[in-house]
């Protein structure tokens, strides 16, 4: 009984395989359209020329033919790519134009007699070059990078911190920084190291094209610094302006590792003589003029103080 069942099952599989083969044969014998991506490479570039765009671009062609033929294009080596000469298409303005029709002519010679190209895009490929004009510019990150609540980015480090930019002179003069691709990271508390590409700009080449960015975090803490002297500004010769108190405190938010390094002399608090003379009153406004890097939300604990203007005795 078991042998008979196995025999019937094998017969069934045989018929299934044969019918599947005929179905596939009939299906592939129909006419279809398939889009192919064909690499176009620029060759014969002179030694004194620097391409500021990629040496290889891609053109898309839609080909119509029987399924069997399209499969040979898909898995064979017929449509591996097209090489074009730099000297044929380079112009004198730092650009080159490769018409899609030129690429189409080359591809058409490689196709079977029954194959037809029904669509080509884009209509042309463009490349850029210069004669070695370059400069070095710093790297900066772009995007959204946000650590967990109560943490902040204390500083950012780049490897390398600058890259060499090749571009036409008019573009080169306007490039002062190169940004990374847009980054998107959130809810981290430890140091974050990211490998990323630099943002692409048409006609601009960067060396290297990839950098490493390190985001170093610290714990937020609210602190204050006492004993910051109040200094007068715009005080006429022969005058002295005194405040009571003479020294004030500043509160701020900073990193736990930054706070121990801060000193009163890192801050600058001033009183403006011109403002006092313009609107005299019992108290005057003092201004937090400068603060050290690495702190935020800095504000004076005493925004107004008593004051006295004296005449210097010679």
C-alpha positions as CSV (number, residue, x, y, z in Angstrom):
1,X,0.0,0.0,0.0
2,X,2.8,2.4,1.0
3,X,4.7,1.7,-2.2
4,X,1.6,2.3,-4.4
5,X,1.0,5.6,-2.6
6,X,4.6,6.8,-3.2
7,X,4.4,5.8,-6.8
8,X,1.2,7.8,-7.3
9,X,2.8,10.8,-5.5
10,X,5.8,10.7,-7.8
11,X,3.6,10.5,-10.9
12,X,1.7,13.5,-9.6
13,X,5.0,15.5,-9.1
14,X,6.1,14.6,-12.6
15,X,3.0,15.9,-14.2
16,X,3.1,19.0,-11.9
17,X,6.7,19.6,-13.0
18,X,5.9,19.2,-16.7
19,X,2.9,21.5,-16.5
20,X,4.9,24.0,-14.6
21,X,7.6,23.9,-17.3
22,X,5.1,24.4,-20.1
23,X,3.5,27.3,-18.2
24,X,6.8,29.0,-17.6
25,X,7.8,28.5,-21.3
26,X,4.5,30.0,-22.6
27,X,4.8,32.8,-20.1
28,X,8.3,33.7,-21.0
29,X,7.4,33.6,-24.7
30,X,5.1,36.6,-24.2
31,X,6.4,40.1,-24.7
32,X,7.2,42.3,-21.7
33,X,8.9,45.6,-20.9
34,X,11.6,45.9,-18.2
35,X,13.6,48.8,-17.0
36,X,17.4,48.4,-16.7
37,X,19.9,50.6,-14.9
38,X,23.0,50.9,-17.0
39,X,26.2,52.4,-15.5
40,X,28.0,55.0,-17.7
41,X,31.6,55.5,-16.8
42,X,33.8,58.4,-17.9
43,X,37.3,57.3,-19.1
44,X,40.4,59.0,-20.4
45,X,40.5,61.7,-17.8
46,X,43.7,63.8,-18.1
47,X,46.0,63.9,-15.1
48,X,45.6,67.6,-14.5
49,X,41.8,67.3,-14.3
50,X,39.8,66.5,-11.2
51,X,36.2,65.3,-11.6
52,X,34.1,67.0,-9.0
53,X,31.2,64.6,-9.7
54,X,31.2,60.8,-9.8
55,X,33.1,59.1,-12.5
56,X,30.2,56.7,-13.0
57,X,26.5,57.8,-13.4
58,X,23.4,55.7,-14.2
59,X,21.0,55.9,-17.1
60,X,17.7,53.9,-17.1
61,X,16.4,52.2,-20.2
62,X,13.1,50.4,-20.7
63,X,13.5,47.5,-23.2
64,X,10.7,45.5,-24.8
65,X,11.1,41.9,-25.9
66,X,10.2,38.3,-25.1
67,X,10.6,37.3,-21.5
68,X,13.3,34.8,-22.4
69,X,15.4,37.6,-24.0
70,X,14.8,40.0,-21.1
71,X,16.1,37.3,-18.6
72,X,19.3,37.0,-20.6
73,X,19.8,40.8,-20.3
74,X,18.9,40.6,-16.6
75,X,21.4,37.9,-15.6
76,X,23.8,38.0,-18.5
77,X,26.7,40.4,-19.2
78,X,25.1,42.2,-22.1
79,X,24.1,45.4,-20.2
80,X,27.1,45.7,-17.9
81,X,27.8,49.3,-18.7
82,X,29.0,51.9,-21.2
83,X,32.4,53.7,-21.2
84,X,32.5,57.2,-22.7
85,X,35.6,59.3,-23.4
86,X,36.1,62.5,-21.3
87,X,37.5,64.4,-24.4
88,X,34.4,63.7,-26.4
89,X,32.0,65.4,-24.0
90,X,34.0,67.9,-21.9
91,X,33.3,71.6,-22.5
92,X,35.4,74.6,-21.6
93,X,33.2,75.8,-18.7
94,X,34.0,73.0,-16.2
95,X,31.1,70.8,-17.3
96,X,30.4,68.0,-19.6
97,X,27.1,66.7,-21.2
98,X,26.5,63.1,-22.3
99,X,23.3,62.9,-24.4
100,X,21.3,59.8,-23.6
101,X,21.0,59.2,-27.4
102,X,24.7,58.5,-27.6
103,X,24.5,55.9,-24.8
104,X,21.4,54.4,-26.5
105,X,23.3,53.9,-29.7
106,X,25.9,51.9,-27.9
107,X,23.4,49.8,-26.1
108,X,21.3,49.2,-29.2
109,X,24.2,47.5,-30.8
110,X,24.4,45.0,-27.9
111,X,20.7,44.0,-28.0
112,X,19.0,41.2,-29.9
113,X,17.3,42.1,-33.2
114,X,13.8,41.9,-31.7
115,X,14.6,44.1,-28.7
116,X,13.3,47.7,-28.7
117,X,14.2,50.6,-26.4
118,X,10.9,52.3,-25.5
119,X,12.1,54.8,-22.9
120,X,15.3,56.4,-21.7
121,X,15.8,58.7,-18.7
122,X,17.3,61.1,-18.0
123,X,17.7,62.7,-21.4
124,X,21.3,63.5,-20.6
125,X,24.0,63.0,-18.0
126,X,26.1,65.9,-16.7
127,X,29.5,65.8,-15.1
128,X,31.7,68.5,-13.5
129,X,35.5,69.0,-13.4
130,X,38.2,71.6,-12.5
131,X,41.9,71.9,-12.8
132,X,42.7,71.1,-9.1
133,X,41.1,74.2,-7.4
134,X,40.6,73.2,-3.8
135,X,40.6,74.3,-0.2
136,X,40.2,72.9,3.3
137,X,37.1,73.6,5.3
138,X,35.7,72.4,8.7
139,X,33.0,69.8,9.1
140,X,29.8,70.4,11.0
141,X,26.9,68.0,11.8
142,X,23.4,68.5,10.6
143,X,20.1,67.0,11.7
144,X,18.5,66.1,15.0
145,X,20.6,64.7,17.8
146,X,18.9,64.8,21.3
147,X,20.1,62.9,24.4
148,X,17.9,61.7,27.2
149,X,16.2,64.1,29.6
150,X,18.7,65.7,32.1
151,X,21.5,65.0,29.7
152,X,23.0,67.4,27.1
153,X,25.7,67.4,24.4
154,X,28.7,68.9,26.1
155,X,30.9,68.9,23.0
156,X,31.2,67.4,19.5
157,X,34.3,65.9,17.9
158,X,35.0,65.1,14.3
159,X,37.5,62.7,12.7
160,X,38.7,64.4,10.5
161,X,37.7,67.8,11.7
162,X,38.1,69.3,8.2
163,X,38.0,68.0,4.6
164,X,39.4,69.1,1.2
165,X,36.8,70.5,-1.2
166,X,37.2,70.5,-5.0
167,X,34.8,72.7,-6.9
168,X,34.7,75.4,-9.7
169,X,36.2,78.6,-8.4
170,X,32.9,80.5,-8.1
171,X,31.5,77.8,-5.9
172,X,34.7,77.2,-4.0
173,X,34.8,80.8,-2.8
174,X,31.3,80.5,-1.2
175,X,32.0,77.2,0.7
176,X,33.2,77.8,4.2
177,X,31.9,74.6,5.9
178,X,30.8,71.2,4.8
179,X,27.8,69.5,6.6
180,X,27.2,65.9,7.2
181,X,24.1,64.1,5.9
182,X,21.1,64.7,8.2
183,X,21.5,62.7,11.4
184,X,18.6,61.5,13.5
185,X,19.4,60.1,17.0
186,X,17.5,60.5,20.3
187,X,17.3,59.2,23.8
188,X,20.9,58.3,24.4
189,X,23.0,59.1,27.5
190,X,26.5,57.7,26.7
191,X,28.9,59.0,24.1
192,X,27.5,58.5,20.6
193,X,30.0,57.8,17.8
194,X,28.5,58.0,14.2
195,X,30.0,57.1,10.8
196,X,28.3,59.2,8.2
197,X,28.5,60.5,4.7
198,X,29.0,64.2,4.0
199,X,26.1,66.0,2.3
200,X,26.3,66.0,-1.5
201,X,26.4,69.2,-3.5
202,X,26.1,69.3,-7.2
203,X,29.5,69.9,-8.8
204,X,31.4,69.6,-5.5
205,X,33.7,66.8,-4.4
206,X,34.9,66.3,-0.9
207,X,37.9,64.2,0.2
208,X,37.2,62.2,2.2
209,X,33.5,61.7,1.6
210,X,32.8,60.1,5.0
211,X,33.6,61.2,8.5
212,X,33.2,60.1,12.1
213,X,31.3,62.3,14.5
214,X,31.4,61.9,18.3
215,X,28.7,63.4,20.5
216,X,29.9,63.6,24.2
217,X,27.2,63.9,26.8
218,X,27.1,65.2,30.4
219,X,24.5,65.4,33.2
220,X,22.7,68.7,33.5
221,X,22.9,70.4,36.9
222,X,21.7,73.8,38.2
223,X,24.5,75.7,39.9
224,X,25.6,79.2,40.8
225,X,28.8,81.2,41.0
226,X,29.3,84.0,43.7
227,X,31.7,86.9,43.8
228,X,31.5,88.2,40.3
229,X,32.5,91.9,40.3
230,X,30.3,94.6,38.7
231,X,32.3,96.8,36.4
232,X,31.2,100.1,35.0
233,X,31.3,100.8,31.2
234,X,31.0,104.1,29.3
235,X,32.1,105.9,32.5
236,X,33.5,109.4,31.7
237,X,37.0,110.3,32.7
238,X,37.0,111.6,36.3
239,X,33.9,109.7,37.3
240,X,33.5,106.5,39.4
241,X,30.4,104.4,39.6
242,X,30.0,102.1,42.6
243,X,27.4,99.4,43.1
244,X,26.0,97.9,46.3
245,X,26.7,95.1,46.4
246,X,30.0,95.3,44.5
247,X,29.9,91.6,43.7
248,X,26.9,89.5,42.6
249,X,26.0,85.9,41.9
250,X,25.0,84.2,38.6
251,X,22.9,81.0,38.4
252,X,22.9,78.7,35.4
253,X,22.6,75.2,34.0
254,X,25.7,73.3,33.1
255,X,27.3,69.8,33.0
256,X,28.4,68.1,36.1
257,X,31.9,67.8,34.8
258,X,32.1,71.5,33.6
259,X,31.0,73.2,36.9
260,X,34.3,72.5,38.9
261,X,36.3,74.3,36.2
262,X,34.3,77.5,36.3
263,X,35.6,80.7,38.1
264,X,34.1,84.1,38.8
265,X,36.5,85.7,36.3
266,X,34.9,83.6,33.6
267,X,31.8,85.8,33.8
268,X,31.4,89.5,33.1
269,X,28.8,91.7,34.7
270,X,28.5,95.4,33.9
271,X,26.6,98.6,34.7
272,X,26.2,101.1,31.8
273,X,26.8,104.7,32.9
274,X,24.9,106.0,29.9
275,X,21.8,104.1,30.9
276,X,22.1,105.4,34.5
277,X,22.3,109.0,33.4
278,X,19.4,108.6,30.9
279,X,17.0,107.2,33.5
280,X,18.3,108.0,37.0
281,X,16.6,106.2,39.9
282,X,17.5,104.6,43.3
283,X,18.5,101.3,41.6
284,X,20.0,100.6,38.3
285,X,20.0,97.6,36.0
286,X,23.1,95.4,35.7
287,X,23.9,93.2,32.7
288,X,25.4,89.8,32.4
289,X,27.6,90.6,29.4
290,X,29.6,87.4,28.9
291,X,29.5,83.8,30.0
292,X,31.9,80.9,29.5
293,X,31.2,78.1,27.0
294,X,29.4,75.0,28.3
295,X,26.6,76.8,30.2
296,X,23.0,77.8,29.5
297,X,20.1,79.7,31.0
298,X,22.5,82.0,32.8
299,X,20.8,84.8,34.8
300,X,21.7,87.2,37.5
301,X,20.3,86.4,41.0
302,X,20.2,90.2,41.6
303,X,19.2,92.1,38.3
304,X,19.1,95.5,40.0
305,X,21.5,97.1,42.5
306,X,22.0,100.4,44.4
307,X,24.6,102.6,43.0
308,X,26.6,105.8,43.6
309,X,28.4,108.1,41.2
310,X,31.5,109.8,42.6
311,X,33.9,112.4,41.3
312,X,37.5,111.4,41.4
313,X,39.7,113.6,43.6
314,X,42.9,114.7,42.0
